[in-house]
Amino acid sequence: MRSILIAILMGGTILICSSCATVPTKPLAPGELRLLSMATLERLEIKVKVPFEVSINFEADGEPEIRNACFFWAGDGPHCFNVTDVNYGSPKTIKVKLAVTKPGYYVLDGYVVYNREGKGGPTNIVSFNIRVLQ
């Protein structure tokens, strides 16, 4: 009985670990820009209506022209802001300043609008949690 329980636990552990494995992403299409993550250094000091900087990590085929960055929080948005800096080096980063208008805990979802094949288009969405103080 004990050996059966151990076998079941080991099987469950293997199943859980295999589901955590990362799946390789498909290669970038020509001119594509893909967001990887975003964060802010001011994570603990974000205040209502006070601009704070968000850094977005990305990968890209070439150096696409970035128009702006747009964000949603608490079902509100998109709120689009001008990009303040783009670094095509390593790591590739986009910096943008934004301000949130209400205090609370939010999941901040963001995407970038960029030119691809002569047309503007959005990237994928990345998210992180923020706390906005009064």
Helices and strands as residue ranges (DSSP letters): H 2-20, E 33-39, E 52-60, E 66-73, E 76-87, E 93-98, E 104-116, E 119-122, E 126-132
